[in-house]
Amino acid sequence: MRDSNNNNASGFLWQSFDYPTDTLLPEMKLGYDLKKGLNRFLTSWRSLDDPSRGDYSYKLEPRRLPEFYLFNDDFRVHRSGPWNGVRFSGIPEDKLSYMIYNFFENSEEAAYTFLMTNNSFYSRLKISSSGYLQRLTWTPSSFVWNLFWSSPVNTQCDLYMACGPYSYCDVNTSPMCNCFQGFMPWDKQQWELRKPSGGCIRRTRLSCSGDSFTRMKNMKLPDTTMATVDRSIDVKECEKRCLSDCNCTAFANADIRDGGTGCVIWTGDLEDIRTYHAEGQDLYVRLAA
């Protein structure tokens, strides 16, 4: 919708792309328009045949390192993980040769978008009435929307805070929740009863002098609520900065492209972490000397 006297191609009073329901189409943006103070998010239908507002929503949480959260009403169900230059560390990777997708973060916006490079193919993101973020694709020969991927993938490890602080979820271990190296269950009895919400605690407290790091591969990075980011330094400088801050508990690259650049530092509990067989990225957790 545009004022009849406004000939500016971008001077809209209102446009439907700013108010998505359950579906994100190519070139739509999901996230914040900081100039307008607008948060574009997905909201599920009540059911497959009832388009009224459902229980689930998919929203970007604005912070130093933004992430998307899947909500059931006001409760967090799943976290996307931060954008690492290639993908969100906690959702499946798109591998469609005919699609380009990206996450933009600057002074005007923080948003995810995608576009098609082949007009013979179609794709859309959808939040289902049952609470799944889905990538659907359509090819000329299929005549039906095909499910390419769905998130959460695993109903246990992908649930928000499936394991407590300083632990990670691994679908290939039993139990699936595991303490970091140098940590032990906060409540051993509850841990053995498969009630891991208390998480893990350090075997030895940090001394803030002579501490080291353990490298954890193929990880979904921790919740970024207590994280800071500096995209101007490399991983070596990031390690030095973490060691110089007695409150620093872990660090990682902000961008995994070209061998890794940028620095993310956590200064609180490390929460909502899982490991992958592939994908994920390196996380360096601080250990006592």
LINQUI-V434068 format. One record per helix or strand. SS is the DSSP state (A for helix, B for strand). FROM is the first residue (numbers start at 1). LEN is the number of residues. Records with the same first field share a line. If there is no record, write none. Layout:
BEGIN
SS = FROM-LEN  FROM-LEN
END
This chain:
BEGIN
A = 16-3  188-5  196-3  235-9  257-3
B = 23-3  30-4  38-3  42-6  50-12  67-6  75-5  83-1  88-1  99-7  109-8  122-6  133-6  146-6  167-3  177-3  183-3  200-3  212-8  227-4  250-3  255-1  261-1  263-4  274-2  281-7
END
